[in-house]
Amino acid sequence: MQKIIDRKVKQYFDSSGVSLLESRILIVDDSEFSRSILIEIFKKNGFRNIEYAEDGEIGLEKLESFEPDIIILDIVMPKVDGFEFCERVRGCEKFSGLPILVQSGTSDPYNITKIFSVGATDFVSKPVNAEEVIVRSIVHLENKILINDLMKYRKKAEEELRNAREMQNNIVPSDDCIYKSERMYGLSIAAYFEPSFEVGGDLWGMKNISDNEVAIYSVDFSGHGVTSALNTFRLHTILQSEDSFSDDPSLFLYNVNNRLKKLLNVGQFATMIYAVINIKKNVMTYASAGHTSPIVFRENGEGEMLDSAGVPLGVARNTTYDLKETEFSKGDLVLMYSDALIETGNEQGDFLSEKDIFNLVKYSKGLDSKVIMEALLEKYHKHCGAVEQSDDLTINIYKRK
Amino acid sequence: MNISQNLLGTTVEFLLSGKFTFSDHDSFRTIIEKIKDSNTKSVIIDFSGVDFIDSAALGMLLIAREEGDKYAVQISLRGAQGQIEKMFKVSKFDSLFTLI
């Protein structure tokens, strides 16, 4: 037994190189005899940071001053007993993970249950088998070290993702950019961009083509999370080159597809819609690589779901995309969205349909894009209820004023 | 998702049922392995029992297509209906696979 203990304590170091033996042990027991046995066994096994408290009250003081990694706790003590000690320790958020190993002479199942219910981590019966206390303590100390390491890692990862999210916010049009386009082309624009997990695979943008033409596009990379997000950055960089934008949606997608085919792994792809609004000719030309159907809604109350069928980008070289055209005059609006809007199931497993979205837009006739967006988001969140969003959601509304 | 397999000479038939999503990566590997098998000349993936697919599933099918090209195995997708048929239509899968 001793050999096993020896091996365990000698081998165990946490991720910052701190040995298990440096763990701080606090023994809370009113019996000097009990205390001396426990202190002895911990010392014998190489633990050096050991302190004790003669009752619960002193024990609580030592919590703050000594900051123990584990507490060996007696139940029957004057002033503050073991039960109260546990309750008060667990009442503090910062001590919620602190291992408390209770030693007690009781064999009454009610008492044992009570010990755990006030927050004890483990229990040994008195008279204690000192070696048992050591091996159990080691288990708890190892767990505590592992959990601390995990939490440190998680905190770091979350911070990195927050930074990445900030970067992703920078590759979609800023409020200032949106405002400029609104003024230049007489548009009312609303945008919603919400990754499912810190970063996501959606991207949207606009590009001024000429005094009368503005290109609008939406992209959805397969999957979500970090891998898809990395692809959005790649695409954004590709689109930064001046010659990549075109007043011909069909040509644009043809070129972007070929570039992505070279970059993406097999199985990765992106759906994309690219449209050019011409405010002089009152038309919108567009091409789509398998994106969701944009919804066009006109001043006269008519609506149209655009045909958006097309082979997704990055699948096959030299894919051609059909060039389509639709009327787009003053008062008309177009709604683009990623598939999270119609593929997020609620608790019953139902989805919002394109028809639902369509009807909502229909009843929003005459309203500003931002107001329509709010109504749409309210409907969406109401639909989802308690269900967590598991896909990236991007919605864009462009209305000609 | 459940996958059951039928062997008909050099054609392997995979009958899928349930939801085909990103969590089915591991089970889909059996289809990829069969494509790589020298005894296989054609593979039929049957979707009649599937009620939902996501973009990860489409990605897996595209990987199967690539392997099919590499190993000269014909891949056919059969029985797509409802949401599956819709996804295949939007992504023009008829130009990428034989749909039966």
Interface residues (C-beta under 8 A of the other chain):
Chain A: D220 S222 G223 V266 G267 Q268 F269 T271 G290 T292 S308 A309 G310 V311 P312 V315 A316 D339 E343
Chain B: F22 D54 S55 A56 L58 G59 M60 L62 I63 E66 K89 V90 S91 K92 S95 L96
